[in-house]
């Protein structure tokens, strides 16, 4: 098993997406929103170790082998790239919404 540690960088866009999801959830249940944010943050931090463990995101309009996909807490999809020793988190999507714009 590799002890290699990757640096994880969350893009401004992904941070905004996370904020939008959490604010929406907090309107209904603040405790659930706090828990969900913690789950997502822990999942992204886990990418420091073996980020390759998740499969590639494969869609017709996405370049082959560009993004890895990690499902978190049932409804959330984190899309990220690995470049050298760095993991770049680019998108945090709520799978219950229509994100067809992403693959066009």
N, CA and C atoms as an extended XYZ file, in Angstrom:
312
Properties=species:S:1:pos:R:3:atomname:S:1:resname:S:1:resid:I:1 pbc="F F F"
N         0.844       -1.188        0.000 N   UNK     1
C         0.000        0.000        0.000 CA  UNK     1
C         0.886        1.246        0.000 C   UNK     1
N         0.539        2.199       -0.828 N   UNK     2
C         1.334        3.410       -0.968 CA  UNK     2
C         1.052        4.384        0.178 C   UNK     2
N         2.110        5.032        0.641 N   UNK     3
C         1.966        6.060        1.674 CA  UNK     3
C         1.929        7.451        1.061 C   UNK     3
N         1.862        7.508       -0.255 N   UNK     4
C         1.867        8.786       -0.953 CA  UNK     4
C         0.667        9.624       -0.518 C   UNK     4
N         0.935       10.887       -0.257 N   UNK     5
C        -0.121       11.804        0.162 CA  UNK     5
C        -0.268       12.889       -0.904 C   UNK     5
N        -1.492       13.112       -1.325 N   UNK     6
C        -1.798       14.110       -2.338 CA  UNK     6
C        -2.304       15.384       -1.680 C   UNK     6
N        -2.047       16.499       -2.325 N   UNK     7
C        -2.607       17.771       -1.891 CA  UNK     7
C        -3.989       17.881       -2.530 C   UNK     7
N        -5.004       18.253       -1.762 N   UNK     8
C        -6.365       18.395       -2.284 CA  UNK     8
C        -6.710       19.880       -2.351 C   UNK     8
N        -7.063       20.332       -3.547 N   UNK     9
C        -7.462       21.725       -3.759 CA  UNK     9
C        -8.907       21.735       -4.245 C   UNK     9
N        -9.753       22.448       -3.529 N   UNK    10
C       -11.164       22.567       -3.897 CA  UNK    10
C       -11.335       23.895       -4.633 C   UNK    10
N       -11.823       23.828       -5.860 N   UNK    11
C       -11.972       25.035       -6.678 CA  UNK    11
C       -13.009       25.981       -6.073 C   UNK    11
N       -12.924       27.247       -6.459 N   UNK    12
C       -13.910       28.228       -6.006 CA  UNK    12
C       -15.312       27.812       -6.445 C   UNK    12
N       -15.433       27.294       -7.658 N   UNK    13
C       -16.734       26.840       -8.163 CA  UNK    13
C       -17.292       25.731       -7.273 C   UNK    13
N       -16.451       24.751       -6.922 N   UNK    14
C       -16.901       23.646       -6.065 CA  UNK    14
C       -17.294       24.164       -4.677 C   UNK    14
N       -16.548       25.125       -4.152 N   UNK    15
C       -16.895       25.711       -2.851 CA  UNK    15
C       -18.253       26.402       -2.913 C   UNK    15
N       -18.499       27.122       -4.019 N   UNK    16
C       -19.804       27.785       -4.183 CA  UNK    16
C       -20.925       26.751       -4.284 C   UNK    16
N       -20.674       25.681       -5.019 N   UNK    17
C       -21.680       24.623       -5.158 CA  UNK    17
C       -21.989       24.009       -3.796 C   UNK    17
N       -20.949       23.729       -3.017 N   UNK    18
C       -21.140       23.172       -1.680 CA  UNK    18
C       -21.951       24.138       -0.819 C   UNK    18
N       -21.586       25.411       -0.853 N   UNK    19
C       -22.303       26.415       -0.075 CA  UNK    19
C       -23.776       26.488       -0.440 C   UNK    19
N       -24.063       26.411       -1.726 N   UNK    20
C       -25.450       26.445       -2.192 CA  UNK    20
C       -26.232       25.248       -1.659 C   UNK    20
N       -25.647       24.063       -1.751 N   UNK    21
C       -26.317       22.852       -1.262 CA  UNK    21
C       -26.589       22.946        0.243 C   UNK    21
N       -25.590       23.383        0.989 N   UNK    22
C       -25.709       23.422        2.452 CA  UNK    22
C       -26.698       24.500        2.894 C   UNK    22
N       -26.655       25.667        2.257 N   UNK    23
C       -27.608       26.734        2.614 CA  UNK    23
C       -29.047       26.292        2.352 C   UNK    23
N       -29.267       25.624        1.221 N   UNK    24
C       -30.607       25.139        0.897 CA  UNK    24
C       -31.080       24.142        1.955 C   UNK    24
N       -30.218       23.216        2.312 N   UNK    25
C       -30.572       22.202        3.307 CA  UNK    25
C       -30.819       22.844        4.676 C   UNK    25
N       -30.038       23.866        5.008 N   UNK    26
C       -30.159       24.521        6.313 CA  UNK    26
C       -31.504       25.225        6.480 C   UNK    26
N       -32.145       25.589        5.380 N   UNK    27
C       -33.470       26.209        5.465 CA  UNK    27
C       -34.488       25.238        6.061 C   UNK    27
N       -34.236       23.955        5.879 N   UNK    28
C       -35.145       22.923        6.379 CA  UNK    28
C       -34.659       22.347        7.705 C   UNK    28
N       -33.342       22.064        7.782 N   UNK    29
C       -32.797       21.407        8.973 CA  UNK    29
C       -31.321       21.775        9.125 C   UNK    29
N       -31.042       22.682       10.052 N   UNK    30
C       -29.668       23.162       10.236 CA  UNK    30
C       -28.721       22.058       10.696 C   UNK    30
N       -29.185       21.184       11.570 N   UNK    31
C       -28.322       20.094       12.046 CA  UNK    31
C       -27.961       19.142       10.913 C   UNK    31
N       -28.941       18.819       10.078 N   UNK    32
C       -28.677       17.934        8.935 CA  UNK    32
C       -27.699       18.591        7.966 C   UNK    32
N       -27.838       19.894        7.776 N   UNK    33
C       -26.934       20.618        6.880 CA  UNK    33
C       -25.500       20.580        7.416 C   UNK    33
N       -25.361       20.778        8.709 N   UNK    34
C       -24.031       20.733        9.325 CA  UNK    34
C       -23.413       19.345        9.174 C   UNK    34
N       -24.207       18.315        9.412 N   UNK    35
C       -23.724       16.936        9.283 CA  UNK    35
C       -23.324       16.635        7.847 C   UNK    35
N       -24.154       17.064        6.896 N   UNK    36
C       -23.874       16.809        5.479 CA  UNK    36
C       -22.589       17.508        5.055 C   UNK    36
N       -22.389       18.739        5.521 N   UNK    37
C       -21.158       19.457        5.181 CA  UNK    37
C       -19.952       18.705        5.731 C   UNK    37
N       -20.039       18.226        6.957 N   UNK    38
C       -18.933       17.466        7.552 CA  UNK    38
C       -18.644       16.201        6.751 C   UNK    38
N       -19.696       15.496        6.324 N   UNK    39
C       -19.514       14.274        5.531 CA  UNK    39
C       -18.804       14.574        4.215 C   UNK    39
N       -19.231       15.640        3.552 N   UNK    40
C       -18.617       16.004        2.275 CA  UNK    40
C       -17.167       16.440        2.459 C   UNK    40
N       -16.896       17.225        3.497 N   UNK    41
C       -15.526       17.682        3.747 CA  UNK    41
C       -14.613       16.499        4.070 C   UNK    41
N       -15.086       15.573        4.893 N   UNK    42
C       -14.286       14.387        5.224 CA  UNK    42
C       -14.014       13.547        3.983 C   UNK    42
N       -15.021       13.401        3.141 N   UNK    43
C       -14.848       12.623        1.912 CA  UNK    43
C       -13.792       13.267        1.016 C   UNK    43
N       -13.845       14.591        0.881 N   UNK    44
C       -12.847       15.273        0.042 CA  UNK    44
C       -11.457       15.171        0.654 C   UNK    44
N       -11.367       15.286        1.978 N   UNK    45
C       -10.057       15.124        2.629 CA  UNK    45
C        -9.503       13.722        2.409 C   UNK    45
N       -10.383       12.737        2.307 N   UNK    46
C        -9.920       11.358        2.109 CA  UNK    46
C        -9.207       11.180        0.773 C   UNK    46
N        -9.396       12.129       -0.133 N   UNK    47
C        -8.726       12.046       -1.434 CA  UNK    47
C        -7.220       12.262       -1.318 C   UNK    47
N        -6.752       12.667       -0.132 N   UNK    48
C        -5.303       12.778        0.099 CA  UNK    48
C        -4.620       11.431       -0.090 C   UNK    48
N        -5.342       10.377        0.162 N   UNK    49
C        -4.801        9.012        0.069 CA  UNK    49
C        -5.535        8.242       -1.026 C   UNK    49
N        -4.805        7.707       -1.942 N   UNK    50
C        -5.334        6.849       -3.013 CA  UNK    50
C        -6.541        7.444       -3.753 C   UNK    50
N        -6.415        8.633       -4.313 N   UNK    51
C        -7.559        9.211       -5.029 CA  UNK    51
C        -7.945        8.412       -6.277 C   UNK    51
N        -7.052        7.555       -6.734 N   UNK    52
C        -7.330        6.729       -7.915 CA  UNK    52
C        -8.334        5.620       -7.622 C   UNK    52
N        -8.711        5.448       -6.376 N   UNK    53
C        -9.603        4.336       -6.007 CA  UNK    53
C       -11.014        4.499       -6.570 C   UNK    53
N       -11.352        5.700       -6.995 N   UNK    54
C       -12.674        5.931       -7.563 CA  UNK    54
C       -12.599        5.908       -9.086 C   UNK    54
N       -13.668        5.453       -9.745 N   UNK    55
C       -13.634        5.308      -11.208 CA  UNK    55
C       -13.700        6.649      -11.933 C   UNK    55
N       -13.401        6.586      -13.219 N   UNK    56
C       -13.527        7.776      -14.050 CA  UNK    56
C       -14.997        8.071      -14.325 C   UNK    56
N       -15.284        9.347      -14.496 N   UNK    57
C       -16.609        9.823      -14.883 CA  UNK    57
C       -16.662        9.765      -16.400 C   UNK    57
N       -17.532        8.949      -16.923 N   UNK    58
C       -17.571        8.733      -18.369 CA  UNK    58
C       -18.896        9.205      -18.950 C   UNK    58
N       -18.823       10.266      -19.706 N   UNK    59
C       -19.966       10.804      -20.439 CA  UNK    59
C       -19.464       11.197      -21.823 C   UNK    59
N       -20.376       11.223      -22.773 N   UNK    60
C       -19.994       11.461      -24.169 CA  UNK    60
C       -19.245       12.775      -24.376 C   UNK    60
N       -19.615       13.823      -23.664 N   UNK    61
C       -19.020       15.136      -23.909 CA  UNK    61
C       -17.913       15.514      -22.930 C   UNK    61
N       -17.512       14.573      -22.107 N   UNK    62
C       -16.418       14.807      -21.154 CA  UNK    62
C       -15.186       14.097      -21.698 C   UNK    62
N       -14.042       14.762      -21.736 N   UNK    63
C       -12.832       14.080      -22.222 CA  UNK    63
C       -12.573       12.789      -21.442 C   UNK    63
N       -12.195       11.760      -22.151 N   UNK    64
C       -11.941       10.453      -21.549 CA  UNK    64
C       -10.871       10.544      -20.465 C   UNK    64
N       -11.131        9.898      -19.350 N   UNK    65
C       -10.188        9.813      -18.227 CA  UNK    65
C        -9.763       11.171      -17.674 C   UNK    65
N       -10.651       12.164      -17.738 N   UNK    66
C       -10.326       13.476      -17.180 CA  UNK    66
C       -10.741       13.573      -15.712 C   UNK    66
N       -11.986       13.220      -15.423 N   UNK    67
C       -12.501       13.351      -14.064 CA  UNK    67
C       -12.741       11.991      -13.425 C   UNK    67
N       -12.427       11.921      -12.150 N   UNK    68
C       -12.836       10.776      -11.337 CA  UNK    68
C       -14.138       11.177      -10.657 C   UNK    68
N       -14.947       10.177      -10.298 N   UNK    69
C       -16.207       10.466       -9.618 CA  UNK    69
C       -16.254        9.750       -8.280 C   UNK    69
N       -16.706       10.490       -7.277 N   UNK    70
C       -16.858        9.938       -5.936 CA  UNK    70
C       -18.270       10.282       -5.459 C   UNK    70
N       -19.057        9.259       -5.169 N   UNK    71
C       -20.384        9.489       -4.603 CA  UNK    71
C       -20.250        9.604       -3.091 C   UNK    71
N       -20.948       10.596       -2.533 N   UNK    72
C       -20.874       10.860       -1.096 CA  UNK    72
C       -22.294       10.969       -0.545 C   UNK    72
N       -22.512       10.287        0.563 N   UNK    73
C       -23.762       10.433        1.318 CA  UNK    73
C       -25.000       10.322        0.439 C   UNK    73
N       -25.021        9.339       -0.392 N   UNK    74
C       -26.185        8.954       -1.186 CA  UNK    74
C       -26.469        9.851       -2.383 C   UNK    74
N       -26.552       11.158       -2.195 N   UNK    75
C       -27.013       12.035       -3.268 CA  UNK    75
C       -25.953       12.928       -3.890 C   UNK    75
N       -24.758       12.940       -3.394 N   UNK    76
C       -23.770       13.909       -3.868 CA  UNK    76
C       -22.682       13.246       -4.696 C   UNK    76
N       -22.292       13.956       -5.753 N   UNK    77
C       -21.260       13.479       -6.661 CA  UNK    77
C       -20.142       14.506       -6.687 C   UNK    77
N       -18.942       14.079       -6.347 N   UNK    78
C       -17.767       14.942       -6.374 CA  UNK    78
C       -16.947       14.533       -7.592 C   UNK    78
N       -16.675       15.503       -8.470 N   UNK    79
C       -15.852       15.254       -9.652 CA  UNK    79
C       -14.506       15.927       -9.452 C   UNK    79
N       -13.450       15.172       -9.681 N   UNK    80
C       -12.115       15.703       -9.439 CA  UNK    80
C       -11.117       15.146      -10.448 C   UNK    80
N       -10.012       15.881      -10.581 N   UNK    81
C        -8.909       15.485      -11.453 CA  UNK    81
C        -7.677       15.221      -10.600 C   UNK    81
N        -6.829       14.356      -11.085 N   UNK    82
C        -5.543       14.111      -10.430 CA  UNK    82
C        -4.456       14.551      -11.399 C   UNK    82
N        -3.624       15.475      -10.946 N   UNK    83
C        -2.492       15.932      -11.749 CA  UNK    83
C        -1.257       15.900      -10.862 C   UNK    83
N        -0.337       15.028      -11.225 N   UNK    84
C         0.882       14.822      -10.436 CA  UNK    84
C         0.513       14.466       -8.994 C   UNK    84
N         0.913       15.298       -8.031 N   UNK    85
C         0.658       15.020       -6.612 CA  UNK    85
C        -0.516       15.825       -6.060 C   UNK    85
N        -1.367       16.330       -6.951 N   UNK    86
C        -2.458       17.205       -6.530 CA  UNK    86
C        -3.798       16.687       -7.043 C   UNK    86
N        -4.795       16.753       -6.186 N   UNK    87
C        -6.178       16.427       -6.544 CA  UNK    87
C        -6.932       17.752       -6.619 C   UNK    87
N        -7.580       17.992       -7.749 N   UNK    88
C        -8.361       19.206       -7.952 CA  UNK    88
C        -9.849       18.849       -7.954 C   UNK    88
N       -10.558       19.276       -6.924 N   UNK    89
C       -12.006       19.060       -6.860 CA  UNK    89
C       -12.657       20.203       -7.636 C   UNK    89
N       -13.353       19.847       -8.722 N   UNK    90
C       -13.927       20.863       -9.599 CA  UNK    90
C       -15.434       21.036       -9.451 C   UNK    90
N       -16.136       19.971       -9.083 N   UNK    91
C       -17.598       20.033       -8.995 CA  UNK    91
C       -18.097       19.228       -7.802 C   UNK    91
N       -19.129       19.754       -7.147 N   UNK    92
C       -19.861       19.016       -6.114 CA  UNK    92
C       -21.328       19.114       -6.517 C   UNK    92
N       -21.878       18.004       -6.977 N   UNK    93
C       -23.212       18.005       -7.560 CA  UNK    93
C       -24.210       17.266       -6.684 C   UNK    93
N       -25.416       17.797       -6.620 N   UNK    94
C       -26.535       17.103       -5.988 CA  UNK    94
C       -27.202       16.302       -7.099 C   UNK    94
N       -27.132       15.000       -7.030 N   UNK    95
C       -27.610       14.131       -8.114 CA  UNK    95
C       -29.117       14.181       -8.314 C   UNK    95
N       -29.825       14.814       -7.412 N   UNK    96
C       -31.277       14.935       -7.576 CA  UNK    96
C       -31.640       16.069       -8.520 C   UNK    96
N       -30.656       16.862       -8.914 N   UNK    97
C       -30.897       17.988       -9.819 CA  UNK    97
C       -30.448       17.626      -11.223 C   UNK    97
N       -30.900       18.407      -12.186 N   UNK    98
C       -30.534       18.187      -13.585 CA  UNK    98
C       -29.211       18.892      -13.880 C   UNK    98
N       -28.202       18.102      -14.181 N   UNK    99
C       -26.900       18.672      -14.519 CA  UNK    99
C       -26.507       18.330      -15.947 C   UNK    99
N       -27.496       18.317      -16.842 N   UNK   100
C       -27.182       18.021      -18.235 CA  UNK   100
C       -26.268       19.091      -18.830 C   UNK   100
N       -26.275       20.309      -18.276 N   UNK   101
C       -25.389       21.368      -18.756 CA  UNK   101
C       -23.924       20.966      -18.631 C   UNK   101
N       -23.638       20.089      -17.680 N   UNK   102
C       -22.255       19.685      -17.428 CA  UNK   102
C       -21.689       18.842      -18.561 C   UNK   102
N       -22.535       18.079      -19.221 N   UNK   103
C       -22.035       17.153      -20.235 CA  UNK   103
C       -22.314       17.629      -21.653 C   UNK   103
N       -22.598       18.893      -21.824 N   UNK   104
C       -22.819       19.443      -23.172 CA  UNK   104
C       -21.618       20.189      -23.655 C   UNK   104
